[in-house]
Amino acid sequence: AHLALPDELHEQSMVLRVLDTVSGVVIMINGLTIGISSDIAWPGFKYLEWAFTVFFFAELMTKLYINGCRVTYFGPDWCWNWFDMIVVSLAMFDLLMEIIATQADDGFADISLLRLARLARLTRLMRLLRVLRLKVFKELMLMVKGVIAGVRTLIWAIVLLLFIVYAVGVLLRLTVG
């Protein structure tokens, strides 16, 4: 009973692992670029953003080609894949708005398009969340899940503290005046 994967499936799984690792590195570089571009005005950042968007679109299409639509959007990693699709779509929308804004003659259109583009640019930072799904960041993901789970307990602790402060305040008001 030989349980090894067929060669084609083994190659596909290897391609996906390499793609995830490379994507993680590109995401971190993209995050650094976004931070640097907020302080330094260099015209090349626009072309870097185009390159990042093309890379992430190609990554999305590669995963879709290898896994198929059903596994990609309804399989075990469905929420990450939908998240990827939304972030890449918003990045493409941002690039489209940038192109339209540079070609528009109307000043009012420029202002409204720039506001939309600025909002879409904020979603680029959401790409950094994709790094959490890499196995290298398993402990970081556990910490994030712990913090999120602890928020509920923290809220109840604040409610309890507010109740105690309120009760003491009412008691002092009635007794001391």
N, C-alpha and C positions, 0 to 999 in steps of 0.2 A: 504494500500500500504506500505508494509514493505521493506525498502531499505537496510537492513543489508546484509553484505557479507555472502555467505555460509561458513560453518565452515572450510572447506578445504582451501578456498581462504584466509580466515582470518588467519589461521595457517601459510600458506605460506608467507603472507605479514609480519606476526610477525617474522618469521624465517629470512626473508630478512632484516628487520630493525635491529634485534639483530646482524645478521652477518655483516651488514654495520658498526655498532657501534664497535663491536669487531675488525673488520678489521682496522678501524681507529686507535684504540689503538695499535694494532700490527704494523701498518705502522709507528706510531710515535716511538715506541720502536725500530723498525728496523732502522729508521733514526738516532736515538741516537747511536745504535750499530755501524752503518757505520762510524759515526763521531769518536767514541771512538776507533774503530779498526784502524783508520788511524794514531793514535798516539801510541797505545799500541800493542805490538806483543804478542798475546795470541793465542795458537793453537785452543782454543775452539770457536773462532769466525767463523771458517770454518763450524763447526757443527751447530752453530746458524744460519748461512746463509742458510744452507741446510734446517733447520727447518722452517725458514721464507719462503723459496721457496715452500716447501711442503704445508705449510699453505695457501699461496696465490694460489697455484694450486688447492687445495681442495676447496677454496672459489670460484674460477672460475667454477669448475665442479659443485658445489652445486647450483650456480646461473643458470648454464646451465640446470641442472636437474629440478629445480623448474620452471623456466620461459620458458624453451624450446629454441631452436635455433633461431627461428624467433623473439621472443620478446627480447632475450638477445642481438642479433647482429643487429637487424633492428628495435627495439622498441624505446621508448622515450629516454632511456639512452644508445643508440647505441655507441656514441663516447667514453663514459667512459668505456664501456665494451670492445670495440676494443682496447682502450688504455691499459686496464688491461691485455688483452690477449697478446699484444705485449710486455709489461714489464715482464710478467711472462715467456713468451717464451724466452726473452733475458736472464732472470735470469737462466733458465734451460740451455741455451746455455753456459752461464758463468760457471755453475757447470760442464758441460760436458767438456769444455775447460780446466778447472782446473784438472779434472781427467786425461785427455789425457796428459796434461803437466807434471803431476807427474809420469806418466808411460813411457814417451818418453825418449829414450836414446840419441837422436841426439840433440846436443846443439843448432843448428840453429832452429830446430823445437820448442825448448823451448822458444827461443826469440820471434819468430813470434806468437806462441800461447799465450805467456804472454802479448804481445801487444794487441791481440784480446780480451783476458780475461780482461785486464785493461779497454778497451773500453766498454766491456759489463758491467763491474762493475759500471761504471759511470751511466748507465741507472737505476741502483738500486735506485739512489737518486730520479729518476722520480716518484717512488712510493709515495713520499711525496705529489705530486700533487693530488693524489687520495683522500687525506684528505679533500681537498677543497669541495668535493661534499657532505660531511656530513652536516646536517642541523645546527649543532652546529657552523660551520664555515661560515654561510650564509653571515654575515657582512664582513668577510675577503674576501670571493669570490666577493662581491660587490666592495670592495676596489681594488682588483686585476683587475676586469673588468674596473673600472674607470681609473686605471693607464694605462692599455693597450689602452683604448680609448683616453686618454690624450696624448699618445706618438705621434699620428698623428698630433695633434695641435702643440705639441712641435717641431716637425720636421719642420712644416711650419713656426713657429716663428723663428727658427734658419736660415732657408732659407731667410726669410725677413730681418733678422739682417745682414746676410752675404751680401745681395744685398745692403743694406744701407751702410755698411762698404766699399764695393767695389765702390759704387757711390761716397762717400765722398773721398775715396782714389784717384780716377780718377780726381775728381774736384780739389783736392789739388795739384795733380801732374801737372795739366794743368795751374793752377793759380799761385802757389808758385814756382813750378819748381822742 
